[in-house]
C-alpha cells in the first residue's frame, strides 16, 4: 500500500527533475527563447505560473490511507489568487538590441513578490517565457530585415502585467552589400512608395484597400544590383487576430527603376501590411563610374491597410457572379457576358475608383461600322474593370438573357439592383475573377488587375533573387486597346 507521503515525495522528485531539465535547456542558450512563428497552435500564450506549488488530491491516489474530507480552510490553495487580486507590477523595458536573426531585450527587473517571471513577445500576440530573471531576454529564429515590435510583461500568481513597450527592432546579418566604409565616388538613390501601385486611383496611406492592391517602389536611378534591393525589403502582415506573419510572395521588376510586390495569393483582409526597407547605405550597383548607394531615408517601414477581403467570381459557363466577403458567400447575381467574337477575358480584374453612375455606351467607341451595327445605350451604375472597355453595369435592354446566354461586347451585364450593389459596396483593390468565358486571358498591361495574370513561374523570373539566372526579367508587357480589338473593329 503506498502512503500519501510517498506519493507526494515521488511527485516532488519528478517536478524537480523537470526543473533541472528546463535549467539545462536555458543554460544552453542563456536568455533566449525561440519565436517559431510557423507553429500552428490554438493557444499562443503561456499562462503557466512558475511559483505555483504542486497540489495533492487524496482522492486521486488509490493507495491513500486517509479518507477525511478537507475542511474549506484546508482546501484553500495559497497559490491561487482571489478574483480581485492586483496583477503583477509591469517591468521597464529599457532597450531591444538586434542581432543576426535574433534580438535581446534589456529590462529593469521588478523587486516585488507579485512578480515571479517574465514573458517576451515579438509582436504583442505570441508570448514566450523568459528562462530567468536576469534583466535580459532574447528572441531567436527571427527573419532578418523584418521589423518586429518587441514587448515584455511580468508574470506571477495573479496573472500577467500590462505589457511594456513595444520597441521596434530589425534583426540584421553580416551584409556584404552594406560595407562599413562606403565606396567612392557614389551617388545616393532615393525612392517613392505607392501602396496602390497598380493604378487604383487612391492613396493607400489615406484609405484602406482591397486585397488586390499591388505596392511598388520606384527608384530615382536604374538599379543594376536588383538582388540587393530585394534582400533589404521584407513584407509582413498583422492579421485581425493580432498575429504578425511573413507574406509569401515575390518582388518583380517591371522596369530597371520600378519593383512591385505580388503576394502568391491575395493579401489577407482587415490587415496591416508593413514593408520594412533597409535599403539605406546599401550598394545597389554602379551608374557609369559612380556607385549607387541607397539614401539614408530608405531605412523606414511603409505601412498600408487592407479592408475586408471581397473576391467575386464570374463563371462564364453558369452565367453567374458570386461575391465572397472574408471567405463567406454574400451575393449571387445573374450575368450575361461577351458574345462570339467579343468574348469577355478570363483572369483577375481589379476594381479602381473609375466608376460612373450614368454612362452611354456607343457602337462608335468600338469602331463598329454603323451600317453593320449601331447603338447608343444609356446605363446606370457602371464599374470599370479594364481600360480596354470592360465594365460591370446595368443592361436593362438585356434582362431576358441574364443567366441564360451572352450578348454583350465584352462587358458584364447585370440587373440594375445588382449593378448598384457592386457600385456601392466595392472599393479600389477589390477582385473580380473571370473563368470559363471562352475568351483570352487578361493582358498584363490591361488595367489594375493585369499583373495578377502573369503566371507565377513567369513572375518569379522578374525577381533577381528567385530567377535561377540571378537577373530580373524587366519586360513590361506593354500593349494598347487597339491590340485587343477584334479584326475589323
Backbone torsions as a table, in degrees:
resi	resn	phi	psi	omega
1	UNK	NA	127.6	-178.1
2	UNK	-87.2	131.9	179.9
3	UNK	-80.5	158.4	175.7
4	UNK	-61.2	-40.4	179.5
5	UNK	-62.0	-40.5	178.9
6	UNK	-65.1	-37.5	178.4
7	UNK	-63.2	-45.1	179.6
8	UNK	-62.9	-42.1	-178.4
9	UNK	-60.1	-43.4	-180.0
10	UNK	-63.7	-41.5	-177.2
11	UNK	-66.9	-37.6	179.2
12	UNK	-68.7	-38.8	177.3
13	UNK	-62.9	-39.9	178.4
14	UNK	-63.6	-43.4	178.5
15	UNK	-62.7	-39.3	179.4
16	UNK	-64.2	-39.5	178.8
17	UNK	-62.6	-41.0	177.7
18	UNK	-63.3	-41.3	-179.9
19	UNK	-62.6	-40.4	178.2
20	UNK	-63.5	-41.8	-179.9
21	UNK	-62.3	-43.8	178.0
22	UNK	-62.5	-38.6	178.7
23	UNK	-63.4	-38.5	178.7
24	UNK	-64.2	-43.0	179.3
25	UNK	-63.4	-41.5	179.8
26	UNK	-64.4	-38.2	-179.5
27	UNK	-67.0	-29.4	-179.9
28	UNK	-67.7	-27.2	178.8
29	UNK	-141.3	78.2	-170.5
30	UNK	-57.5	129.1	172.7
31	UNK	70.9	10.7	-175.3
32	UNK	-120.1	139.3	172.1
33	UNK	-124.5	153.4	-176.1
34	UNK	-90.9	124.5	177.1
35	UNK	-96.7	79.6	-178.3
36	UNK	-85.7	95.0	-174.8
37	UNK	-79.8	-8.0	-179.6
38	UNK	-83.6	-11.1	-177.8
39	UNK	-72.1	130.6	176.7
40	UNK	-96.0	122.8	-177.6
41	UNK	-146.6	147.2	177.5
42	UNK	-78.8	-23.5	179.6
43	UNK	-121.8	118.1	-174.0
44	UNK	-107.3	-3.0	177.1
45	UNK	-109.6	140.8	172.3
46	UNK	-90.0	123.5	-177.3
47	UNK	-113.8	15.7	-180.0
48	UNK	-69.3	147.2	179.1
49	UNK	-110.9	112.6	-175.5
50	UNK	-60.0	-24.0	-175.2
51	UNK	-92.2	-2.8	-177.0
52	UNK	-65.2	134.4	-178.9
53	UNK	-92.7	151.9	176.1
54	UNK	-63.1	140.3	175.7
55	UNK	-114.4	148.4	-175.8
56	UNK	-119.7	127.8	175.3
57	UNK	-106.2	105.2	-176.3
58	UNK	-54.9	-33.3	-178.0
59	UNK	-67.0	-15.2	179.9
60	UNK	-83.2	-11.0	-177.9
61	UNK	-106.0	108.2	-177.5
62	UNK	-63.5	-16.9	-179.3
63	UNK	-96.8	11.2	-176.9
64	UNK	-66.8	138.8	-178.6
65	UNK	-92.4	0.3	-179.3
66	UNK	-118.7	141.7	177.2
67	UNK	-121.9	12.3	-178.5
68	UNK	-69.0	137.5	174.4
69	UNK	-79.2	131.0	179.7
70	UNK	-68.0	144.9	174.3
71	UNK	-70.7	160.9	178.7
72	UNK	-54.6	-37.0	-179.4
73	UNK	-66.7	-40.6	-177.8
74	UNK	-70.3	-27.4	-177.2
75	UNK	-81.0	-10.5	-179.2
76	UNK	-68.8	126.7	179.2
77	UNK	-94.3	113.4	-177.4
78	UNK	-65.5	-15.3	-179.4
79	UNK	-83.1	-11.4	-179.8
80	UNK	-97.3	119.6	-176.3
81	UNK	-78.0	147.2	173.9
82	UNK	-62.2	158.0	-174.7
83	UNK	-58.3	-30.7	-176.9
84	UNK	-95.6	14.1	-178.8
85	UNK	-67.9	145.6	-179.7
86	UNK	-72.1	145.0	177.5
87	UNK	-70.7	166.8	177.5
88	UNK	-60.9	154.8	177.1
89	UNK	-67.5	144.6	-177.6
90	UNK	-78.9	136.4	177.3
91	UNK	-77.3	168.0	175.6
92	UNK	-103.6	114.1	177.5
93	UNK	-84.5	114.1	-173.0
94	UNK	-85.8	-48.8	-175.5
95	UNK	-160.1	159.8	173.1
96	UNK	-129.4	121.4	-175.9
97	UNK	-107.2	119.8	-179.5
98	UNK	-79.5	153.3	174.4
99	UNK	-144.6	-166.6	-178.9
100	UNK	-71.1	110.1	179.2
101	UNK	56.9	25.9	-177.4
102	UNK	-156.5	172.7	177.1
103	UNK	-155.4	145.6	179.8
104	UNK	-117.0	123.1	176.6
105	UNK	-94.8	133.5	175.3
106	UNK	-109.3	129.5	-176.4
107	UNK	-138.8	162.0	176.9
108	UNK	-94.0	111.2	-178.1
109	UNK	-60.5	150.4	179.9
110	UNK	-95.5	121.3	179.0
111	UNK	-92.7	80.6	-176.3
112	UNK	-155.5	139.9	-178.5
113	UNK	-64.9	-13.8	178.5
114	UNK	-73.3	-13.0	-176.3
115	UNK	-111.5	123.2	177.8
116	UNK	-121.7	-4.0	179.8
117	UNK	-172.3	-179.4	-179.6
118	UNK	-138.7	153.8	174.4
119	UNK	-129.2	145.4	-178.5
120	UNK	-121.6	147.3	-179.4
121	UNK	-134.9	138.4	175.9
122	UNK	-82.5	-12.7	-172.7
123	UNK	-148.6	4.5	-177.9
124	UNK	81.9	1.7	-177.9
125	UNK	-117.1	-56.3	176.0
126	UNK	-85.5	131.5	-179.6
127	UNK	-122.6	140.3	-178.5
128	UNK	-129.8	140.9	178.4
129	UNK	-71.3	133.4	171.6
130	UNK	-76.6	141.5	-173.5
131	UNK	-74.8	-13.6	-179.3
132	UNK	-155.6	-176.0	-177.9
133	UNK	-111.8	33.7	-168.1
134	UNK	-77.0	-14.2	-174.9
135	UNK	100.1	-2.9	172.7
136	UNK	-134.3	147.1	178.6
137	UNK	-149.9	132.5	-172.7
138	UNK	-112.3	158.9	172.0
139	UNK	-121.4	135.8	177.2
140	UNK	-124.7	179.0	-178.7
141	UNK	59.2	35.1	176.2
142	UNK	-88.2	166.5	178.3
143	UNK	-95.4	120.6	178.0
144	UNK	-61.9	138.3	177.3
145	UNK	89.2	-9.1	179.7
146	UNK	-98.1	141.4	178.5
147	UNK	-79.4	131.4	172.5
148	UNK	-117.2	147.3	178.7
149	UNK	-115.8	95.8	-168.6
150	UNK	-85.4	133.6	176.8
151	UNK	-127.1	159.9	179.1
152	UNK	-137.2	145.8	175.4
153	UNK	-144.3	157.7	176.8
154	UNK	-88.1	155.7	172.9
155	UNK	-129.4	156.3	179.7
156	UNK	-171.7	-174.4	-178.2
157	UNK	-57.9	-26.0	-178.0
158	UNK	-94.4	5.4	177.4
159	UNK	119.7	-138.6	-178.5
160	UNK	-120.8	149.6	175.8
161	UNK	-80.2	171.4	169.0
162	UNK	-64.3	147.5	-177.7
163	UNK	-71.8	149.6	173.0
164	UNK	-104.7	132.4	-174.5
165	UNK	114.7	-156.9	3.4
166	UNK	-83.7	158.2	171.4
167	UNK	-116.8	125.5	-179.1
168	UNK	-76.8	139.7	177.3
169	UNK	-149.0	154.6	-179.4
170	UNK	-130.3	106.1	177.3
171	UNK	-61.0	142.3	-179.4
172	UNK	-138.7	151.0	175.9
173	UNK	-109.1	172.4	172.8
174	UNK	-59.9	130.0	-166.6
175	UNK	-132.5	111.2	-179.1
176	UNK	-67.4	-24.1	-179.7
177	UNK	-79.7	-4.4	178.4
178	UNK	-123.7	71.3	-179.5
179	UNK	-67.5	150.1	179.3
180	UNK	-63.5	-34.6	176.4
181	UNK	-111.3	114.2	-176.8
182	UNK	-73.6	142.5	-177.3
183	UNK	-70.7	156.7	175.8
184	UNK	-128.4	156.5	-10.7
185	UNK	-70.0	153.2	-176.1
186	UNK	-138.4	158.9	178.7
187	UNK	-129.5	126.0	179.7
188	UNK	-75.6	138.7	-179.3
189	UNK	-111.9	131.4	175.3
190	UNK	-107.4	175.5	179.0
191	UNK	-154.2	151.8	173.8
192	UNK	-114.2	141.3	-177.2
193	UNK	-110.4	139.6	176.9
194	UNK	-136.4	114.3	-178.4
195	UNK	-66.8	-37.6	178.4
196	UNK	-100.2	63.0	-171.4
197	UNK	-78.1	-1.3	178.9
198	UNK	-104.6	32.5	170.3
199	UNK	73.3	45.2	-178.7
200	UNK	-83.8	-15.1	177.6
201	UNK	85.9	11.2	178.5
202	UNK	-135.9	166.6	174.4
203	UNK	-98.6	122.1	-179.6
204	UNK	-68.7	-11.8	177.7
205	UNK	-80.1	-11.2	-175.3
206	UNK	-113.3	-28.1	-176.3
207	UNK	-132.3	158.1	172.8
208	UNK	-74.9	148.6	-174.6
209	UNK	-116.7	158.0	172.1
210	UNK	-71.3	166.1	-172.5
211	UNK	-76.1	-0.7	177.0
212	UNK	-98.3	11.9	177.8
213	UNK	-69.9	153.5	178.7
214	UNK	-130.6	107.4	179.7
215	UNK	-75.2	149.7	-179.8
216	UNK	-144.4	154.9	172.9
217	UNK	-118.5	131.7	176.5
218	UNK	-117.3	119.8	-176.7
219	UNK	-88.5	156.8	-177.0
220	UNK	-77.3	-13.2	179.3
221	UNK	-135.3	156.9	171.3
222	UNK	-62.6	129.9	-176.7
223	UNK	-97.0	123.5	179.5
224	UNK	-93.4	-30.5	176.7
225	UNK	-102.5	77.4	-175.5
226	UNK	-69.5	-30.2	179.4
227	UNK	-62.8	-35.1	179.6
228	UNK	-63.2	-38.3	176.9
229	UNK	-63.1	-49.3	-176.0
230	UNK	-62.5	-36.8	179.0
231	UNK	-64.3	-24.2	-174.2
232	UNK	-106.9	23.9	173.8
233	UNK	-129.2	119.8	179.6
234	UNK	-119.5	137.9	-175.3
235	UNK	-118.4	126.4	179.8
236	UNK	-138.7	156.0	179.4
237	UNK	-128.4	135.0	171.6
238	UNK	-99.2	112.7	-172.2
239	UNK	-82.3	171.3	-178.7
240	UNK	-56.4	-27.4	179.4
241	UNK	-72.4	-14.4	-177.0
242	UNK	100.7	-6.1	-178.7
243	UNK	-81.6	139.2	177.7
244	UNK	-106.7	126.5	-176.2
245	UNK	-134.0	152.7	172.5
246	UNK	-67.6	146.6	-179.0
247	UNK	-99.6	115.7	176.3
248	UNK	-63.2	133.1	-178.9
249	UNK	168.1	-167.3	-177.0
250	UNK	-153.6	143.4	169.6
251	UNK	-76.0	143.9	177.5
252	UNK	-136.5	132.2	-178.7
253	UNK	-89.7	120.6	177.2
254	UNK	-98.7	-4.1	170.2
255	UNK	-162.6	178.4	179.2
256	UNK	-73.2	-8.9	179.7
257	UNK	-113.7	-16.4	-170.7
258	UNK	-122.4	130.0	178.6
259	UNK	-126.4	138.4	-175.4
260	UNK	-121.3	138.7	174.7
261	UNK	-99.3	126.6	177.4
262	UNK	-120.8	117.5	174.0
263	UNK	-62.6	153.3	178.4
264	UNK	-64.3	-37.3	169.6
265	UNK	-116.0	-174.2	178.9
266	UNK	-71.7	166.8	178.9
267	UNK	-65.0	152.8	171.5
268	UNK	-68.6	143.1	-179.7
269	UNK	-77.7	160.0	177.2
270	UNK	51.2	42.5	-175.1
271	UNK	-124.7	158.8	172.9
272	UNK	-102.4	121.0	-178.4
273	UNK	-100.4	129.2	177.5
274	UNK	-122.3	123.4	174.2
275	UNK	-108.2	109.6	-176.1
276	UNK	-93.3	119.9	-179.7
277	UNK	-105.2	127.4	168.9
278	UNK	-121.2	36.1	-179.9
279	UNK	-73.4	-14.0	177.9
280	UNK	-56.3	140.0	177.7
281	UNK	56.0	24.7	176.5
282	UNK	-100.4	133.6	178.6
283	UNK	-77.1	118.3	-172.5
284	UNK	-107.7	19.2	-179.3
285	UNK	110.7	-158.7	-178.8
286	UNK	-132.0	152.5	171.7
287	UNK	-128.7	103.8	-172.2
288	UNK	67.5	-124.3	-179.9
289	UNK	-95.0	-4.8	-176.7
290	UNK	-99.5	142.0	174.0
291	UNK	-79.6	140.8	175.4
292	UNK	-94.5	124.8	-177.1
293	UNK	-128.5	133.3	-179.3
294	UNK	-61.3	135.3	177.6
295	UNK	-59.5	150.3	177.1
296	UNK	-61.3	-26.3	179.4
297	UNK	-69.4	-10.4	-179.6
298	UNK	-84.6	6.8	166.8
299	UNK	-92.7	95.6	-178.2
300	UNK	-164.4	168.3	176.4
301	UNK	-116.5	121.3	177.2
302	UNK	-88.4	134.7	-174.2
303	UNK	-128.2	135.8	166.8
304	UNK	-146.0	168.7	-174.7
305	UNK	-127.5	143.4	174.7
306	UNK	-99.4	150.2	174.6
307	UNK	-90.7	-168.1	176.3
308	UNK	-54.6	150.3	-177.6
309	UNK	-84.8	102.8	176.5
310	UNK	-104.5	115.0	178.7
311	UNK	-130.0	119.4	179.3
312	UNK	-105.7	149.8	176.8
313	UNK	-125.5	123.5	175.5
314	UNK	-102.1	118.5	-178.1
315	UNK	-102.3	109.1	-178.0
316	UNK	-66.5	-27.8	179.5
317	UNK	-73.7	-38.2	-178.4
318	UNK	-91.8	-11.6	-177.5
319	UNK	58.3	45.5	179.2
320	UNK	-133.7	157.8	172.9
321	UNK	-126.3	119.3	-179.1
322	UNK	-111.8	128.1	-177.0
323	UNK	-107.0	123.9	174.4
324	UNK	-110.8	135.6	175.9
325	UNK	-121.5	120.5	-176.3
326	UNK	52.6	38.8	174.8
327	UNK	84.1	-2.3	-178.9
328	UNK	-111.4	137.6	179.6
329	UNK	-64.0	127.2	-177.7
330	UNK	-113.5	-42.3	-176.2
331	UNK	-143.5	155.1	171.9
332	UNK	-141.5	125.1	-175.8
333	UNK	-119.9	150.3	169.8
334	UNK	-84.6	140.9	-177.7
335	UNK	-136.3	164.7	167.7
336	UNK	-134.1	134.5	-173.6
337	UNK	-111.1	-163.4	-175.8
338	UNK	-69.6	136.8	-179.4
339	UNK	-78.0	177.8	-178.9
340	UNK	-56.3	130.5	-177.3
341	UNK	90.4	-17.9	179.4
342	UNK	-130.7	36.6	-174.5
343	UNK	-59.2	138.8	175.6
344	UNK	-66.4	142.0	-177.6
345	UNK	-72.5	146.5	170.1
346	UNK	-82.9	162.5	174.2
347	UNK	111.7	-174.2	-177.0
348	UNK	-85.8	134.3	173.6
349	UNK	-128.7	144.9	-173.3
350	UNK	-123.6	134.6	-178.3
351	UNK	-78.7	143.1	177.9
352	UNK	-122.6	-162.4	175.7
353	UNK	-81.0	-2.8	-174.6
354	UNK	-77.0	89.5	178.9
355	UNK	-134.6	146.9	177.2
356	UNK	-134.5	126.1	179.8
357	UNK	-72.7	-18.2	177.0
358	UNK	-145.2	132.4	-178.8
359	UNK	-151.8	145.1	175.8
360	UNK	-107.4	122.4	178.9
361	UNK	-92.2	125.0	-175.4
362	UNK	-120.3	140.2	177.2
363	UNK	-63.1	-29.3	-178.5
364	UNK	-65.1	-27.9	-179.6
365	UNK	-69.1	-17.8	177.6
366	UNK	-99.1	1.2	-179.9
367	UNK	74.3	23.5	-177.8
368	UNK	-77.8	146.0	176.4
369	UNK	-71.2	117.3	-177.7
370	UNK	-61.1	-22.0	177.3
371	UNK	-73.2	-22.1	-178.2
372	UNK	-98.2	-46.0	-179.0
373	UNK	-150.2	122.3	179.4
374	UNK	-133.7	134.4	174.0
375	UNK	-157.6	153.3	169.5
376	UNK	-139.9	104.8	-170.3
377	UNK	-119.9	113.0	176.9
378	UNK	-75.7	142.6	-176.0
379	UNK	-144.0	147.5	176.6
380	UNK	-103.8	153.7	170.2
381	UNK	59.3	70.5	-175.6
382	UNK	-104.8	121.2	178.8
383	UNK	-116.6	113.1	-176.4
384	UNK	-76.5	141.3	175.7
385	UNK	-112.2	-33.3	-177.3
386	UNK	-139.9	150.9	173.7
387	UNK	-68.1	-17.1	178.0
388	UNK	-78.1	-1.9	170.0
389	UNK	110.8	13.6	177.3
390	UNK	-86.6	126.6	178.7
391	UNK	-126.3	158.3	161.4
392	UNK	-99.4	122.1	-174.9
393	UNK	-158.1	162.5	173.8
394	UNK	-64.7	139.0	176.2
395	UNK	-135.7	76.2	-176.5
396	UNK	-62.2	-26.1	178.7
397	UNK	-76.3	-7.6	-173.4
398	UNK	-122.4	15.4	-176.3
399	UNK	-55.6	-33.7	-176.9
400	UNK	-66.1	-21.7	-178.0
401	UNK	-103.3	-5.9	-178.7
402	UNK	-61.5	129.7	-178.2
403	UNK	77.9	1.3	-174.9
404	UNK	-120.6	-53.5	180.0
405	UNK	-154.7	166.2	-176.2
406	UNK	-90.8	155.0	179.1
407	UNK	-165.0	4.2	-177.8
408	UNK	-89.9	-179.1	174.7
409	UNK	-99.3	28.4	176.7
410	UNK	121.8	-20.6	179.4
411	UNK	-73.2	164.5	175.0
412	UNK	-100.1	108.7	-178.5
413	UNK	-82.6	139.5	-176.3
414	UNK	-140.7	162.5	166.2
415	UNK	-67.4	153.0	-176.0
416	UNK	-59.5	-43.0	-179.4
417	UNK	-60.1	-38.8	-178.6
418	UNK	-73.5	-40.9	178.6
419	UNK	-63.5	-37.2	178.8
420	UNK	-68.3	-37.6	177.7
421	UNK	-60.3	-44.6	178.7
422	UNK	-63.6	-45.2	-179.8
423	UNK	-57.9	-43.8	-174.1
424	UNK	-82.3	-28.2	-168.0
425	UNK	-109.9	0.3	177.4
426	UNK	-103.3	153.9	-179.6
427	UNK	-129.1	164.6	177.2
428	UNK	-57.4	126.9	-178.6
429	UNK	105.9	-11.6	175.5
430	UNK	-66.9	150.2	-169.3
431	UNK	-111.4	137.7	171.5
432	UNK	-126.2	112.1	179.5
433	UNK	-96.5	130.6	179.3
434	UNK	-108.4	132.6	178.3
435	UNK	-133.8	151.2	171.7
436	UNK	54.9	40.9	-179.1
437	UNK	-88.8	-16.3	-173.9
438	UNK	86.4	-2.7	-179.2
439	UNK	-97.6	-179.1	177.5
440	UNK	-75.2	170.4	174.3
441	UNK	-76.2	152.1	175.3
442	UNK	-57.9	139.4	176.8
443	UNK	-80.7	144.2	-178.7
444	UNK	-60.2	-24.7	-178.2
445	UNK	-89.7	-7.7	-165.8
446	UNK	-90.7	69.6	172.0
447	UNK	98.0	-179.0	-175.0
448	UNK	-59.2	-25.3	-179.8
449	UNK	-90.6	-3.9	-171.5
450	UNK	-52.4	-50.5	-173.6
451	UNK	-66.9	-21.6	177.6
452	UNK	-67.4	-16.3	-174.8
453	UNK	-94.9	-0.7	172.6
454	UNK	-72.5	123.9	179.7
455	UNK	-52.1	144.7	-172.7
456	UNK	-58.7	-38.6	-179.9
457	UNK	-65.7	-31.0	175.6
458	UNK	-75.0	-37.5	178.6
459	UNK	-62.9	-37.6	179.9
460	UNK	-63.1	-27.5	178.6
461	UNK	-73.3	-13.1	175.6
462	UNK	-83.7	-2.0	177.7
463	UNK	-104.3	129.0	178.8
464	UNK	-69.3	-25.4	179.0
465	UNK	-81.2	-35.8	-175.3
466	UNK	-87.8	-26.3	-178.4
467	UNK	-74.5	129.7	-177.6
468	UNK	-58.8	-26.9	-178.9
469	UNK	-77.5	-13.3	-178.0
470	UNK	80.9	2.1	177.1
471	UNK	-116.4	163.0	-179.2
472	UNK	-109.4	134.5	174.4
473	UNK	-79.9	109.1	-175.5
474	UNK	-96.1	16.0	178.9
475	UNK	-54.9	130.2	-174.7
476	UNK	-90.2	-10.0	-179.4
477	UNK	54.6	45.4	-179.1
478	UNK	-67.3	154.3	176.1
479	UNK	-163.2	-172.8	178.8
480	UNK	-149.1	167.6	179.3
481	UNK	-60.1	-38.2	-179.5
482	UNK	-61.9	-29.2	-178.7
483	UNK	-66.1	-24.4	-171.8
484	UNK	-109.2	3.3	176.2
485	UNK	-76.0	141.7	176.7
486	UNK	-59.8	155.1	178.3
487	UNK	-57.7	133.7	177.7
488	UNK	89.2	-6.5	-179.8
489	UNK	-82.6	NA	NA
